[in-house]
Amino acid sequence: MMSHYHLAEINIARMKGVDINDPVMKEFVAALDAVNAAAERSPGFVWRLKGDANNATSLNPYNDEQVIINVSVWESLETLEAYMYKTLHADFLRRRKEWFHSFGKAHTALWWVPAGHVPTLQEAVGKLDELQKNGPGEGVFDLRNKFPAPNLSQPER
């Protein structure tokens, strides 16, 4: 049987607030449930990382209260991009400078996973670290340097 791949993504951001409860973050936080619901309703959505509050803001893999993280899995690059740029998410993406500092290095990493695989937080953080250290390639890439899913006709090694 041929394998099938999904696209995993991690993105992180450094908040202007001292933490997620800072007043500067209020409008962003108030919209999180709606933005996450839009993701879950989007064609091609597979899974997203959730912590205590139905979002991932309580997770802190960088031991930095100003860094928030998002990890999700999509059926394809096209379905992820449709969600990012053609839903409620796009409004917040355009306004990101109101809530977030420029990160200064790669803050979004994409990689292909076998369908059904749910990436761990550690795996996702590792992929972003790999992208920051080595740049984009077949194993991990970004939105500017995209790589296709592994060739389905070749046997897995």
FIZAZA-985114 format. One record per atom (N, C-alpha, C, O): residue in three letters; x, y, z. Coordinates in nm, 4 decimals, padded with zeros to 6 digits. Layout:
N
 code       xx       yy       zz
  ALA        X        Y        Z
...
% end
This chain:
157
 code       xx       yy       zz
  MET  00.0837 -00.1179  00.0000
  MET  00.0000  00.0000  00.0000
  MET  00.0887  00.1250  00.0000
  MET  00.1874  00.1327  00.0732
  MET  00.0519  00.2218 -00.0828
  MET  00.1294  00.3453 -00.0889
  MET  00.0967  00.4325  00.0324
  MET -00.0165  00.4359  00.0807
  SER  00.1973  00.5012  00.0784
  SER  00.1753  00.5891  00.1930
  SER  00.1228  00.7237  00.1455
  SER  00.1350  00.7597  00.0284
  HIS  00.0655  00.7953  00.2374
  HIS  00.0106  00.9262  00.2097
  HIS  00.0652  01.0218  00.3158
  HIS  00.0824  00.9826  00.4312
  TYR  00.0923  01.1454  00.2782
  TYR  00.1532  01.2416  00.3685
  TYR  00.0616  01.3601  00.3974
  TYR -00.0193  01.4001  00.3137
  HIS  00.0757  01.4143  00.5158
  HIS  00.0117  01.5381  00.5554
  HIS  00.1211  01.6390  00.5892
  HIS  00.2368  01.6024  00.6094
  LEU  00.0830  01.7661  00.5950
  LEU  00.1770  01.8734  00.6242
  LEU  00.1625  01.9162  00.7698
  LEU  00.0543  01.9555  00.8136
  ALA  00.2721  01.9083  00.8439
  ALA  00.2749  01.9583  00.9815
  ALA  00.3380  02.0971  00.9802
  ALA  00.4237  02.1271  00.8971
  GLU  00.2946  02.1804  01.0728
  GLU  00.3534  02.3149  01.0829
  GLU  00.3643  02.3550  01.2285
  GLU  00.2818  02.3183  01.3122
  ILE  00.4683  02.4311  01.2561
  ILE  00.4841  02.4991  01.3848
  ILE  00.5089  02.6449  01.3543
  ILE  00.5826  02.6785  01.2615
  ASN  00.4466  02.7322  01.4334
  ASN  00.4852  02.8724  01.4263
  ASN  00.4874  02.9262  01.5682
  ASN  00.4067  02.8886  01.6531
  ILE  00.5822  03.0151  01.5907
  ILE  00.5977  03.0770  01.7212
  ILE  00.6008  03.2277  01.7018
  ILE  00.6311  03.2775  01.5934
  ALA  00.5690  03.2984  01.8080
  ALA  00.5691  03.4448  01.8023
  ALA  00.6081  03.4990  01.9391
  ALA  00.5790  03.4385  02.0423
  ARG  00.6744  03.6139  01.9378
  ARG  00.7121  03.6812  02.0622
  ARG  00.6138  03.7958  02.0856
  ARG  00.6086  03.8920  02.0090
  MET  00.5364  03.7830  02.1928
  MET  00.4330  03.8810  02.2249
  MET  00.4925  04.0137  02.2703
  MET  00.6008  04.0185  02.3287
  LYS  00.4200  04.1203  02.2424
  LYS  00.4574  04.2510  02.2972
  LYS  00.4228  04.2578  02.4448
  LYS  00.4857  04.3323  02.5200
  GLY  00.3234  04.1809  02.4871
  GLY  00.2873  04.1756  02.6281
  GLY  00.3893  04.0958  02.7071
  GLY  00.4644  04.0164  02.6503
  VAL  00.3922  04.1167  02.8388
  VAL  00.4860  04.0415  02.9227
  VAL  00.4463  03.8936  02.9282
  VAL  00.5307  03.8066  02.9498
  ASP  00.3167  03.8663  02.9084
  ASP  00.2672  03.7298  02.8977
  ASP  00.1305  03.7367  02.8291
  ASP  00.0869  03.8443  02.7882
  ILE  00.0635  03.6227  02.8165
  ILE -00.0626  03.6160  02.7421
  ILE -00.1737  03.6979  02.8086
  ILE -00.2706  03.7346  02.7421
  ASN -00.1616  03.7271  02.9391
  ASN -00.2643  03.8019  03.0112
  ASN -00.2424  03.9525  03.0099
  ASN -00.3237  04.0273  03.0643
  ASP -00.1334  03.9978  02.9485
  ASP -00.1047  04.1404  02.9403
  ASP -00.2178  04.2100  02.8635
  ASP -00.2662  04.1560  02.7640
  PRO -00.2608  04.3292  02.9081
  PRO -00.3696  04.3998  02.8388
  PRO -00.3462  04.4213  02.6890
  PRO -00.4425  04.4233  02.6123
  VAL -00.2205  04.4374  02.6455
  VAL -00.1932  04.4584  02.5028
  VAL -00.2377  04.3370  02.4200
  VAL -00.2612  04.3499  02.2998
  MET -00.2493  04.2196  02.4832
  MET -00.2849  04.0960  02.4127
  MET -00.4350  04.0679  02.4143
  MET -00.4799  03.9691  02.3562
  LYS -00.5131  04.1539  02.4804
  LYS -00.6542  04.1246  02.5066
  LYS -00.7348  04.0927  02.3799
  LYS -00.8063  03.9926  02.3765
  GLU -00.7242  04.1756  02.2768
  GLU -00.8024  04.1530  02.1547
  GLU -00.7601  04.0242  02.0857
  GLU -00.8445  03.9500  02.0354
  PHE -00.6308  03.9974  02.0829
  PHE -00.5802  03.8738  02.0229
  PHE -00.6355  03.7517  02.0985
  PHE -00.6878  03.6583  02.0378
  VAL -00.6232  03.7543  02.2293
  VAL -00.6698  03.6418  02.3115
  VAL -00.8208  03.6220  02.2952
  VAL -00.8688  03.5090  02.2869
  ALA -00.8952  03.7333  02.2909
  ALA -01.0408  03.7245  02.2772
  ALA -01.0820  03.6567  02.1466
  ALA -01.1898  03.5979  02.1388
  ALA -00.9978  03.6644  02.0451
  ALA -01.0297  03.6064  01.9143
  ALA -00.9779  03.4636  01.8967
  ALA -01.0112  03.3978  01.7981
  LEU -00.8971  03.4150  01.9909
  LEU -00.8347  03.2829  01.9725
  LEU -00.9354  03.1718  01.9454
  LEU -00.9160  03.0921  01.8535
  ASP -01.0425  03.1654  02.0239
  ASP -01.1395  03.0572  02.0037
  ASP -01.2007  03.0639  01.8637
  ASP -01.2178  02.9607  01.7988
  ALA -01.2334  03.1835  01.8171
  ALA -01.2929  03.1983  01.6837
  ALA -01.1933  03.1612  01.5737
  ALA -01.2300  03.0953  01.4764
  VAL -01.0682  03.2032  01.5889
  VAL -00.9655  03.1716  01.4891
  VAL -00.9382  03.0207  01.4877
  VAL -00.9245  02.9614  01.3807
  ASN -00.9304  02.9593  01.6048
  ASN -00.9093  02.8149  01.6110
  ASN -01.0291  02.7381  01.5566
  ASN -01.0118  02.6352  01.4911
  ALA -01.1502  02.7865  01.5827
  ALA -01.2699  02.7220  01.5273
  ALA -01.2707  02.7320  01.3752
  ALA -01.3115  02.6385  01.3064
  ALA -01.2251  02.8464  01.3228
  ALA -01.2160  02.8616  01.1764
  ALA -01.1192  02.7585  01.1196
  ALA -01.1443  02.7011  01.0136
  ALA -01.0080  02.7347  01.1905
  ALA -00.9127  02.6321  01.1443
  ALA -00.9807  02.4963  01.1413
  ALA -00.9722  02.4242  01.0419
  GLU -01.0477  02.4616  01.2497
  GLU -01.1083  02.3289  01.2595
  GLU -01.2190  02.3066  01.1572
  GLU -01.2457  02.1927  01.1190
  ARG -01.2835  02.4136  01.1127
  ARG -01.3873  02.4032  01.0088
  ARG -01.3296  02.4052  00.8673
  ARG -01.4003  02.3755  00.7710
  SER -01.2018  02.4401  00.8548
  SER -01.1418  02.4581  00.7226
  SER -01.1218  02.3252  00.6512
  SER -01.0843  02.2259  00.7136
  PRO -01.1466  02.3230  00.5206
  PRO -01.1160  02.2021  00.4433
  PRO -00.9680  02.1686  00.4577
  PRO -00.8830  02.2571  00.4473
  GLY -00.9372  02.0430  00.4813
  GLY -00.7987  01.9993  00.4907
  GLY -00.7400  02.0019  00.6304
  GLY -00.6293  01.9524  00.6512
  PHE -00.8129  02.0594  00.7286
  PHE -00.7638  02.0594  00.8660
  PHE -00.7629  01.9165  00.9190
  PHE -00.8589  01.8420  00.8992
  VAL -00.6532  01.8779  00.9872
  VAL -00.6418  01.7439  01.0445
  VAL -00.6370  01.7486  01.1974
  VAL -00.7115  01.6768  01.2641
  TRP -00.5492  01.8331  01.2528
  TRP -00.5248  01.8331  01.3978
  TRP -00.4551  01.9612  01.4384
  TRP -00.3859  02.0231  01.3576
  ARG -00.4734  02.0017  01.5647
  ARG -00.3955  02.1124  01.6204
  ARG -00.3627  02.0833  01.7664
  ARG -00.4382  02.0163  01.8369
  LEU -00.2486  02.1350  01.8098
  LEU -00.2020  02.1213  01.9468
  LEU -00.2910  02.2030  02.0390
  LEU -00.3220  02.3188  02.0106
  LYS -00.3317  02.1421  02.1494
  LYS -00.4148  02.2128  02.2468
  LYS -00.3584  02.1915  02.3858
  LYS -00.3120  02.0828  02.4201
  GLY -00.3633  02.2973  02.4650
  GLY -00.3279  02.2880  02.6064
  GLY -00.4540  02.2949  02.6899
  GLY -00.5577  02.2406  02.6517
  ASP -00.4455  02.3611  02.8029
  ASP -00.5560  02.3641  02.8983
  ASP -00.6792  02.4411  02.8506
  ASP -00.7911  02.4046  02.8865
  ALA -00.6621  02.5437  02.7730
  ALA -00.7732  02.6337  02.7387
  ALA -00.8208  02.6163  02.5947
  ALA -00.8656  02.7133  02.5335
  ASN -00.8124  02.4953  02.5389
  ASN -00.8518  02.4668  02.4006
  ASN -00.7632  02.5392  02.3002
  ASN -00.7981  02.5500  02.1827
  ASN -00.6476  02.5894  02.3467
  ASN -00.5476  02.6466  02.2574
  ASN -00.4119  02.6108  02.3161
  ASN -00.4045  02.5414  02.4176
  ALA -00.3060  02.6567  02.2541
  ALA -00.1720  02.6163  02.2983
  ALA -00.0990  02.7247  02.3772
  ALA  00.0215  02.7140  02.4001
  THR -00.1719  02.8303  02.4195
  THR -00.1029  02.9415  02.4852
  THR -00.0452  02.9038  02.6212
  THR  00.0441  02.9723  02.6709
  SER -00.0945  02.7963  02.6823
  SER -00.0411  02.7560  02.8135
  SER  00.0873  02.6746  02.8009
  SER  00.1561  02.6525  02.9006
  LEU  00.1203  02.6302  02.6810
  LEU  00.2398  02.5490  02.6592
  LEU  00.3600  02.6413  02.6431
  LEU  00.3510  02.7442  02.5760
  ASN  00.4713  02.6052  02.7038
  ASN  00.5858  02.6964  02.7079
  ASN  00.7167  02.6199  02.6856
  ASN  00.8000  02.6133  02.7760
  PRO  00.7358  02.5619  02.5662
  PRO  00.8557  02.4809  02.5442
  PRO  00.9855  02.5613  02.5417
  PRO  01.0938  02.5037  02.5519
  TYR  00.9759  02.6922  02.5282
  TYR  01.0960  02.7758  02.5233
  TYR  01.1272  02.8391  02.6589
  TYR  01.2222  02.9164  02.6711
  ASN  01.0473  02.8063  02.7608
  ASN  01.0643  02.8662  02.8936
  ASN  01.0711  03.0183  02.8851
  ASN  01.1569  03.0818  02.9466
  ASP  00.9789  03.0754  02.8075
  ASP  00.9743  03.2189  02.7850
  ASP  00.8265  03.2577  02.7787
  ASP  00.7564  03.2201  02.6847
  GLU  00.7795  03.3321  02.8777
  GLU  00.6378  03.3682  02.8860
  GLU  00.5921  03.4565  02.7694
  GLU  00.4720  03.4732  02.7483
  GLN  00.6866  03.5132  02.6937
  GLN  00.6485  03.5994  02.5818
  GLN  00.6380  03.5231  02.4499
  GLN  00.5923  03.5796  02.3505
  VAL  00.6788  03.3973  02.4468
  VAL  00.6734  03.3200  02.3225
  VAL  00.5515  03.2283  02.3249
  VAL  00.5360  03.1458  02.4148
  ILE  00.4651  03.2442  02.2243
  ILE  00.3537  03.1510  02.2107
  ILE  00.3787  03.0626  02.0895
  ILE  00.4545  03.0971  01.9988
  ILE  00.3124  02.9476  02.0909
  ILE  00.3412  02.8430  01.9930
  ILE  00.2107  02.7899  01.9355
  ILE  00.1078  02.7871  02.0031
  ASN  00.2166  02.7482  01.8107
  ASN  00.1041  02.6819  01.7463
  ASN  00.1617  02.5667  01.6645
  ASN  00.2618  02.5832  01.5948
  VAL  00.0985  02.4507  01.6735
  VAL  00.1365  02.3349  01.5927
  VAL  00.0081  02.2780  01.5355
  VAL -00.0901  02.2608  01.6076
  SER  00.0083  02.2487  01.4055
  SER -00.1102  02.1889  01.3445
  SER -00.0691  02.0980  01.2298
  SER  00.0456  02.0993  01.1851
  VAL -00.1653  02.0187  01.1830
  VAL -00.1447  01.9269  01.0710
  VAL -00.2576  01.9501  00.9707
  VAL -00.3742  01.9644  01.0077
  TRP -00.2203  01.9533  00.8438
  TRP -00.3128  01.9817  00.7336
  TRP -00.2963  01.8760  00.6255
  TRP -00.1906  01.8139  00.6151
  GLU -00.3995  01.8551  00.5453
  GLU -00.3921  01.7568  00.4374
  GLU -00.2917  01.7962  00.3306
  GLU -00.2332  01.7103  00.2647
  SER -00.2714  01.9284  00.3132
  SER -00.1813  01.9744  00.2072
  SER -00.1368  02.1168  00.2360
  SER -00.1937  02.1856  00.3207
  LEU -00.0342  02.1596  00.1640
  LEU  00.0115  02.2978  00.1721
  LEU -00.0992  02.3927  00.1266
  LEU -00.1168  02.5005  00.1833
  GLU -00.1728  02.3521  00.0249
  GLU -00.2796  02.4376 -00.0286
  GLU -00.3885  02.4616  00.0757
  GLU -00.4390  02.5732  00.0877
  THR -00.4254  02.3572  00.1517
  THR -00.5314  02.3764  00.2512
  THR -00.4826  02.4629  00.3671
  THR -00.5596  02.5428  00.4203
  LEU -00.3569  02.4485  00.4070
  LEU -00.3010  02.5356  00.5107
  LEU -00.3019  02.6803  00.4633
  LEU -00.3458  02.7693  00.5361
  GLU -00.2538  02.7041  00.3423
  GLU -00.2476  02.8414  00.2908
  GLU -00.3868  02.9018  00.2738
  GLU -00.4053  03.0211  00.2979
  ALA -00.4847  02.8218  00.2329
  ALA -00.6216  02.8731  00.2208
  ALA -00.6720  02.9206  00.3571
  ALA -00.7336  03.0268  00.3670
  TYR -00.6461  02.8427  00.4613
  TYR -00.6850  02.8851  00.5966
  TYR -00.6092  03.0120  00.6376
  TYR -00.6690  03.1070  00.6881
  MET -00.4794  03.0127  00.6159
  MET -00.3976  03.1257  00.6601
  MET -00.4385  03.2576  00.5953
  MET -00.4445  03.3611  00.6617
  TYR -00.4665  03.2531  00.4656
  TYR -00.4825  03.3764  00.3883
  TYR -00.6254  03.4085  00.3459
  TYR -00.6495  03.5170  00.2929
  LYS -00.7229  03.3167  00.3676
  LYS -00.8583  03.3394  00.3161
  LYS -00.9671  03.3183  00.4202
  LYS -01.0832  03.2978  00.3848
  THR -00.9312  03.3230  00.5488
  THR -01.0307  03.3104  00.6563
  THR -01.0074  03.4219  00.7573
  THR -00.9250  03.5108  00.7355
  LEU -01.0797  03.4161  00.8665
  LEU -01.0620  03.5099  00.9773
  LEU -00.9151  03.5214  01.0178
  LEU -00.8705  03.6282  01.0598
  HIS -00.8399  03.4122  01.0053
  HIS -00.6979  03.4125  01.0408
  HIS -00.6224  03.5226  00.9665
  HIS -00.5319  03.5844  01.0224
  ALA -00.6594  03.5471  00.8408
  ALA -00.5891  03.6459  00.7587
  ALA -00.5967  03.7855  00.8202
  ALA -00.5004  03.8618  00.8119
  ASP -00.7106  03.8197  00.8820
  ASP -00.7254  03.9511  00.9444
  ASP -00.6232  03.9693  01.0568
  ASP -00.5630  04.0757  01.0714
  PHE -00.6053  03.8639  01.1354
  PHE -00.5112  03.8719  01.2473
  PHE -00.3668  03.8641  01.1990
  PHE -00.2778  03.9247  01.2587
  LEU -00.3437  03.7906  01.0922
  LEU -00.2105  03.7846  01.0326
  LEU -00.1686  03.9240  00.9846
  LEU -00.0549  03.9656  01.0066
  ARG -00.2597  03.9953  00.9197
  ARG -00.2297  04.1305  00.8713
  ARG -00.2003  04.2260  00.9869
  ARG -00.1212  04.3191  00.9717
  ARG -00.2633  04.2037  01.1014
  ARG -00.2505  04.2940  01.2164
  ARG -00.1469  04.2451  01.3182
  ARG -00.1406  04.2993  01.4286
  ARG -00.0671  04.1461  01.2850
  ARG  00.0218  04.0823  01.3833
  ARG  00.1165  04.1777  01.4530
  ARG  00.1555  04.1523  01.5670
  LYS  00.1552  04.2883  01.3875
  LYS  00.2478  04.3832  01.4512
  LYS  00.1855  04.4539  01.5719
  LYS  00.2573  04.5126  01.6529
  GLU  00.0523  04.4487  01.5845
  GLU -00.0134  04.5074  01.7017
  GLU  00.0176  04.4265  01.8280
  GLU  00.0182  04.4812  01.9383
  TRP  00.0431  04.2967  01.8118
  TRP  00.0582  04.2075  01.9271
  TRP  00.1955  04.1426  01.9378
  TRP  00.2347  04.0969  02.0452
  PHE  00.2693  04.1384  01.8257
  PHE  00.3926  04.0600  01.8242
  PHE  00.5107  04.1398  01.7722
  PHE  00.4977  04.2228  01.6822
  HIS  00.6266  04.1124  01.8314
  HIS  00.7525  04.1687  01.7839
  HIS  00.7981  04.0907  01.6610
  HIS  00.7594  03.9752  01.6432
  SER  00.8788  04.1519  01.5774
  SER  00.9442  04.0794  01.4688
  SER  01.0350  03.9754  01.5329
  SER  01.1083  04.0071  01.6267
  PHE  01.0314  03.8523  01.4842
  PHE  01.1031  03.7453  01.5517
  PHE  01.2524  03.7459  01.5218
  PHE  01.3326  03.7060  01.6063
  GLY  01.2904  03.7906  01.4026
  GLY  01.4327  03.8026  01.3720
  GLY  01.4975  03.6774  01.3163
  GLY  01.6116  03.6819  01.2702
  LYS  01.4265  03.5663  01.3200
  LYS  01.4758  03.4418  01.2595
  LYS  01.3536  03.3581  01.2245
  LYS  01.2406  03.3981  01.2525
  ALA  01.3753  03.2441  01.1646
  ALA  01.2628  03.1605  01.1225
  ALA  01.1672  03.1368  01.2388
  ALA  01.2091  03.0994  01.3483
  HIS  01.0393  03.1589  01.2140
  HIS  00.9379  03.1381  01.3174
  HIS  00.8283  03.0428  01.2721
  HIS  00.7384  03.0102  01.3496
  THR  00.8352  02.9980  01.1468
  THR  00.7402  02.9002  01.0935
  THR  00.8185  02.7907  01.0238
  THR  00.9045  02.8182  00.9401
  ALA  00.7884  02.6665  01.0587
  ALA  00.8524  02.5516  00.9938
  ALA  00.7445  02.4545  00.9480
  ALA  00.6451  02.4323  01.0171
  LEU  00.7662  02.3975  00.8307
  LEU  00.6740  02.3006  00.7711
  LEU  00.7499  02.1728  00.7425
  LEU  00.8673  02.1768  00.7058
  TRP  00.6832  02.0587  00.7591
  TRP  00.7441  01.9307  00.7234
  TRP  00.6340  01.8287  00.6971
  TRP  00.5233  01.8394  00.7499
  TRP  00.6663  01.7307  00.6153
  TRP  00.5714  01.6266  00.5780
  TRP  00.5763  01.5137  00.6800
  TRP  00.6837  01.4717  00.7232
  VAL  00.4584  01.4653  00.7179
  VAL  00.4470  01.3527  00.8112
  VAL  00.3562  01.2476  00.7488
  VAL  00.2667  01.2819  00.6716
  PRO  00.3774  01.1205  00.7807
  PRO  00.2849  01.0183  00.7319
  PRO  00.1437  01.0486  00.7829
  PRO  00.1265  01.0887  00.8980
  ALA  00.0435  01.0294  00.6977
  ALA -00.0951  01.0517  00.7395
  ALA -00.1210  00.9718  00.8663
  ALA -00.0833  00.8551  00.8766
  GLY -00.1855  01.0360  00.9620
  GLY -00.2147  00.9714  01.0887
  GLY -00.1139  01.0028  01.1980
  GLY -00.1411  00.9810  01.3161
  HIS  00.0033  01.0543  01.1590
  HIS  00.1048  01.0892  01.2594
  HIS  00.0710  01.2248  01.3214
  HIS  00.0449  01.3216  01.2500
  VAL  00.0718  01.2310  01.4529
  VAL  00.0515  01.3560  01.5251
  VAL  00.1866  01.3960  01.5845
  VAL  00.2392  01.3253  01.6705
  PRO  00.2427  01.5074  01.5403
  PRO  00.3746  01.5465  01.5911
  PRO  00.3684  01.5838  01.7387
  PRO  00.2714  01.6437  01.7852
  THR  00.4724  01.5476  01.8108
  THR  00.4833  01.5906  01.9502
  THR  00.5327  01.7342  01.9528
  THR  00.5864  01.7846  01.8542
  LEU  00.5140  01.7988  02.0659
  LEU  00.5649  01.9340  02.0837
  LEU  00.7167  01.9355  02.0657
  LEU  00.7711  02.0267  02.0035
  GLN  00.7848  01.8344  02.1203
  GLN  00.9303  01.8263  02.1082
  GLN  00.9730  01.8093  01.9617
  GLN  01.0707  01.8702  01.9181
  GLU  00.9007  01.7277  01.8870
  GLU  00.9311  01.7090  01.7446
  GLU  00.9171  01.8414  01.6695
  GLU  01.0030  01.8771  01.5889
  ALA  00.8086  01.9137  01.6964
  ALA  00.7839  02.0400  01.6274
  ALA  00.8914  02.1435  01.6609
  ALA  00.9432  02.2107  01.5717
  VAL  00.9246  02.1561  01.7893
  VAL  01.0299  02.2498  01.8314
  VAL  01.1621  02.2111  01.7651
  VAL  01.2379  02.2981  01.7220
  GLY  01.1896  02.0816  01.7569
  GLY  01.3113  02.0335  01.6917
  GLY  01.3161  02.0696  01.5440
  GLY  01.4217  02.1052  01.4918
  LYS  01.2017  02.0604  01.4766
  LYS  01.1972  02.0962  01.3341
  LYS  01.2245  02.2453  01.3144
  LYS  01.2968  02.2831  01.2222
  LEU  01.1673  02.3301  01.4000
  LEU  01.1930  02.4735  01.3887
  LEU  01.3403  02.5033  01.4165
  LEU  01.4017  02.5855  01.3484
  ASP  01.3956  02.4367  01.5156
  ASP  01.5378  02.4530  01.5476
  ASP  01.6246  02.4114  01.4285
  ASP  01.7216  02.4794  01.3951
  GLU  01.5895  02.3006  01.3656
  GLU  01.6634  02.2518  01.2475
  GLU  01.6573  02.3541  01.1339
  GLU  01.7582  02.3809  01.0686
  LEU  01.5394  02.4108  01.1107
  LEU  01.5239  02.5121  01.0058
  LEU  01.6079  02.6359  01.0389
  LEU  01.6746  02.6909  00.9513
  GLN  01.6047  02.6791  01.1642
  GLN  01.6820  02.7975  01.2035
  GLN  01.8321  02.7738  01.1867
  GLN  01.9048  02.8656  01.1490
  LYS  01.8788  02.6537  01.2136
  LYS  02.0226  02.6239  01.2057
  LYS  02.0692  02.5950  01.0634
  LYS  02.1767  02.6401  01.0238
  ASN  01.9908  02.5210  00.9861
  ASN  02.0370  02.4686  00.8570
  ASN  01.9669  02.5268  00.7354
  ASN  02.0101  02.5032  00.6226
  GLY  01.8595  02.6024  00.7558
  GLY  01.7842  02.6538  00.6422
  GLY  01.6910  02.5481  00.5855
  GLY  01.6902  02.4341  00.6320
  PRO  01.6121  02.5857  00.4846
  PRO  01.5115  02.4949  00.4309
  PRO  01.5702  02.3813  00.3476
  PRO  01.6733  02.3967  00.2821
  GLY  01.5026  02.2683  00.3520
  GLY  01.5385  02.1510  00.2721
  GLY  01.4207  02.0555  00.2703
  GLY  01.3124  02.0898  00.3177
  GLU  01.4401  01.9373  00.2168
  GLU  01.3292  01.8417  00.2065
  GLU  01.2733  01.8016  00.3428
  GLU  01.1542  01.7724  00.3543
  GLY  01.3582  01.7996  00.4468
  GLY  01.3143  01.7547  00.5786
  GLY  01.2358  01.8572  00.6578
  GLY  01.1528  01.8209  00.7412
  VAL  01.2609  01.9854  00.6326
  VAL  01.1889  02.0947  00.6969
  VAL  01.2087  02.2194  00.6107
  VAL  01.3180  02.2446  00.5599
  PHE  01.1023  02.2960  00.5954
  PHE  01.1076  02.4115  00.5048
  PHE  01.0152  02.5200  00.5561
  PHE  00.9524  02.5054  00.6610
  ASP  01.0076  02.6292  00.4811
  ASP  00.9235  02.7409  00.5226
  ASP  00.8286  02.7778  00.4092
  ASP  00.8261  02.7123  00.3050
  LEU  00.7508  02.8832  00.4306
  LEU  00.6497  02.9213  00.3318
  LEU  00.7101  02.9828  00.2057
  LEU  00.6437  02.9878  00.1022
  ARG  00.8344  03.0294  00.2124
  ARG  00.9000  03.0859  00.0935
  ARG  00.9750  02.9801  00.0137
  ARG  00.9962  02.9967 -00.1065
  ASN  01.0149  02.8728  00.0783
  ASN  01.0950  02.7672  00.0135
  ASN  01.0236  02.6346  00.0353
  ASN  01.0554  02.5601  00.1279
  LYS  00.9266  02.6059 -00.0512
  LYS  00.8384  02.4908 -00.0311
  LYS  00.8932  02.3668 -00.1005
  LYS  00.9523  02.3749 -00.2082
  PHE  00.8727  02.2530 -00.0371
  PHE  00.9134  02.1246 -00.0931
  PHE  00.7917  02.0344 -00.1031
  PHE  00.7065  02.0351 -00.0142
  PRO  00.7824  01.9557 -00.2117
  PRO  00.6663  01.8678 -00.2266
  PRO  00.6711  01.7514 -00.1284
  PRO  00.7757  01.7186 -00.0723
  ALA  00.5552  01.6904 -00.1096
  ALA  00.5481  01.5690 -00.0264
  ALA  00.6384  01.4631 -00.0886
  ALA  00.6621  01.4643 -00.2094
  PRO  00.6889  01.3712 -00.0058
  PRO  00.7725  01.2629 -00.0619
  PRO  00.6997  01.1909 -00.1750
  PRO  00.5772  01.1781 -00.1743
  ASN  00.7769  01.1450 -00.2705
  ASN  00.7232  01.0782 -00.3888
  ASN  00.6544  00.9490 -00.3472
  ASN  00.7170  00.8601 -00.2895
  LEU  00.5251  00.9394 -00.3768
  LEU  00.4463  00.8244 -00.3335
  LEU  00.4796  00.6980 -00.4118
  LEU  00.4484  00.5875 -00.3674
  SER  00.5425  00.7135 -00.5276
  SER  00.5693  00.5954 -00.6087
  SER  00.6982  00.5239 -00.5670
  SER  00.7222  00.4098 -00.6064
  GLN  00.7801  00.5916 -00.4875
  GLN  00.9049  00.5285 -00.4426
  GLN  00.8811  00.4521 -00.3135
  GLN  00.8124  00.5009 -00.2238
  PRO  00.9372  00.3331 -00.3039
  PRO  00.9207  00.2573 -00.1789
  PRO  00.9891  00.3284 -00.0635
  PRO  01.0927  00.3926 -00.0808
  GLU  00.9289  00.3160  00.0557
  GLU  00.9909  00.3766  00.1745
  GLU  01.1094  00.2943  00.2171
  GLU  01.1108  00.1718  00.2048
  ARG  01.2112  00.3657  00.2685
  ARG  01.3305  00.2967  00.3154
  ARG  01.3245  00.2715  00.4626
  ARG  01.4175  00.2139  00.5192
% end
